[in-house]
């Protein structure tokens, strides 16, 4: 049988994308620096050669999670580009434009979904795209690969299909997804995010946010003050960066919570695995004295 050939990479104008790195700003042993331009000499093949990036900011978390001090950046890519799939591309040229903190990455994800919804508005079947800018908006989709975006306060977004993407920038927004591989992002204060499907990603940068995931292999991240993250699925991970945040996780879940001194300055992360080394599982945890302790 003749093997099916992949389309040849295309030469394209510069495109904005996002990339993850380890704590030393390296990817697969290659050193990057902000402001530098890089050119790959040789074949460009996804997962093999070239500079690998993601168009959707939250997809970066599949390759570089929030643990171990991993870092993120907005980049531009050009030249030959192999769009092997919708999640990860390989490019011949890359420029590291600016490093992104977690709130920046979440904001970029919300803008990415908003832009996608504006580009093509459909509201039926799979791959639906819905966008709303008014307060108290309500958006719901049941098809696969749907995108829902709202910028008004007190918006409600719900999706039941797999691989859905929900983004909200207004205050007191509520986002819920039951399909696998869903992505939820909110930047407004007092937002609530809930996902029950496996391999979901939830990210919030607003204060007083609440994130809950019951599916396996979920990832939760919050950078706002007084955030609450709850994980009940297995093989999941949770990270809280904002002051006075708490995490509740099932046994075996890696947890990271940033600790602050009395002046509000960050002094380090308390990390561990729920249910291991005296860290209680299924209990709200906080960071104190460099350790995860009951809140």
N, C-alpha and C positions, 0 to 999 in steps of 0.2 A: 504494500500500500504506500502511495506517495504521501509524504508528510505535508501537512497544510502549511504554506508559507505565511509568515506574518507580514503585514504591510511594511514597506521600507520607511524608516524615520523621515519626517518632513523637515525642511528648513523653514523656520518661522521667525517672525519679528519677536522682540523681547516680550515675555509674558510674566506677570506677577505670580509668584508661587510662594510656598512656605516649606521650611526645612527644619529638621531636628538634628541635634548634636549631643554628644556626651558633655560632661562637665568641663572638659578642656576645649570645647568648640571643635571637636573632631568627629568625623563620620567615617566609619570603616578604616580608621587609621590615618585618614587624610586631614591635615590641619587647615582650618578656615579662619579668616579674620573679617570683621565687619569692614565694609568699604572696599574690599578687594574683589577683583574680577579674575575668574579662572576659566581656562580653556582645556578641554579634554581632547587629546590627539589619539584618534583610534575609533573603532566601532562604537556606536551608541546603542546599547541594548538594555532594556529594563531588567533590573535584578542581576545585571552582569557587569556592565561598564557604562561610564558616564556619570553625571551628577544627578542624584535622585532627589525628587521633590514631590510635594503634594499641592494640588490646586486648592483643595478644601483644607483650611487650617486645622480642623479637628482630626483629619485623617493622619496628621503627623503623630498623634498620640498612639497610633497603632505600631509605630516603629520606634518612637522615643517617648516613653511614658513620663510621668511626673516624678518618678523615683530617681535616686542617685544624682540629683542635681542636673539633670538633662536640661539643655538650653534650646531656644527656638529663634528663628529669624525669618524676616520677610526677605525674599530674594527675587531676582529677575533671571529668567532663563531664555536662551535663544539658540540660534544655530540649528543643528539637527536635533530633533526631539522625537523620542520613541514614546508614544502614548499607548503603552501596553495595556493599560486598563484605566478606569476612571479614578483610581485611588493613588497610583504612583506613576510618575513619569521619569524618564531618563533624558538628560539634555547634554549637549556638547559644550555649552557655555553657561556660566553662572556668576552672578554678582550678589554678594551678601550686602543687602541694603541697610538693614537695621536689626538689632537684636530685639526680641519681643519678650516681655514678661507675660505671666499668665493672663492678667486682665487684657493685655494687648492682643494675645492670641484669641481670647474669647470674643473680644470686640471685632476682630478680623473675621471670625467665623460667622458672627451675626451679619456683618456687612456682606459677606460672600453669599449667604442664603438670600438676603434681601435683594441683592443684585440679580441673582438667578431667578427669583420670582418676578422681578420687574421685566426681565428679558423676555419671558414667555409665560403668560398667565393662562393656566388651564385648571379646571376644577372637577374633572371627571376621570375615573379610572386610574391606572398606574401612572406614575411620574407626574402627578398633579402638582401644580405650583400655585400657591395662594399667598397673597400679601395684603396687609392692612396697615393703615397709618393712624386711624382714629382710636380714641380711648374706648375701652370696654369691648374691643373686637373679639369675635369668636370664629375660629377657623378649625375645620375638621376634615380629615382625609382618611380614606380606608384603603386606597390602593398602594401598591409597592412603590418605593423610591419617591415618595411625595416630599415636597418642600413647603413648609409653612413659615411665614415670617410676619412679625407684627412689631411696630414701633410705638404704638400708643400704650398708655398706662392701663392696668387691669385687664389686659388681654388674656384670652384663653385659647390654647392651641392643643389639639388632640389628633393623634395619628395612630392607626392600628396596623398599617402595612409594614413589612420589613424594609429596612434601609431608609427609613424616613428621616428627614432633617427638620428640626424645629428651632426657630430662633426668635427671641424677643428682647427688645431693648428698653421697654417701658417698665415703670414701677409696678410691683404687685402682680406680675404676670404669672400665669399658671401654664405649665407645659407637661403633657402626659403622652407617653408612647408605649405601646404594647408589643410592637413588632421587634424582631431581632435586628441587630446592627443599627439601631436608631441613634441619632445624635441630637442632643438637646443643649442649647446654649442660651444664657440669659445674662444681661448686664445691669438690669434695673434692680433697685433695692427691693427686699421682701418678696423676691420671686420664689416660686415653688416648682421644682422639677421632679418628675417621677417616671421611671421606666421599669417595665417588667420583662422585656425581652432580653435574650442573651446578647452578650458582646455590645452592650449599649455604652455610650459615652455621654456624661452629663458634666457641664461646666458652667459655673456662675461666678461673676465678678462683683455683683452688687452686695451690699450689706444685708444682714438678716435673711440670707437665702436659705432655703431648705431643699436638700437633694436626697432622693431615695431611689434605690435600685434593688430589684429582687432577682433579676436575671443573672446567670453565671457569666463570668469573664467581663464584668462591667468595670468601668473606670469613672470615678467621680473626682472632680476638682473644684475647689472654691477658693477665692482670694479675698472676698469681702469680710468685714467685721461680723462677729457673732453668727457665722454660718454653721449649719448643721448638716452633716452628711451621714446617711444611714445605708448600710450595705447588708443584704441578707443572702445574696447568691455566693457561690463558691468561685474560687480563682479570680476574684475581683480585687480592686485596689482603690484606696481613698487617700486624698491629700488635701489638707486645709492650710492655706497660707495666711489668711487674715487673723487679726487678734481676736482672742476670746472665742475661737471656734472649737467645736466638738465633733467627734466622730463616734459612731456606733457601728460595729462590724461583727460579722459572724466569724467563728474560729477559722484560722488559716488566712485571714485577709491582711495583707500588708497595709500599714497605716502610717501616715506622716503628718504631723501637726507642728506648725511653726510656733515657737515660744517667744514671748516679748517680756522686756523688763518693765519696771514701774513707770518709766518715762515713755513707754510705747515703742521702744526700739527693738527690732528683732535680734535675738541672741542665739538662735540656732533651731534645729529641728529635733523633735522627739520622734523617734521611729521605732517600729517593731511590728510584730505579727500578733494579731488578736488570738488569745488562747495559748500563747507561747511565752515562756520565761516570766510568768506571773502577770502578764497583761491580760486582763479579763476580756472575754468575748461577750457580745450582746449586752454591753454596758457602755453608756456614754463616756467617752474618754476626752481628756484635755492634756495639754503639755505643761509639765511642771518639773523644774529641776532636771531638765534634760530627759525626762521619762514620760511615758504615757501612763496616766493614772486616772482613776474614776473621777468624773466631773462633779 
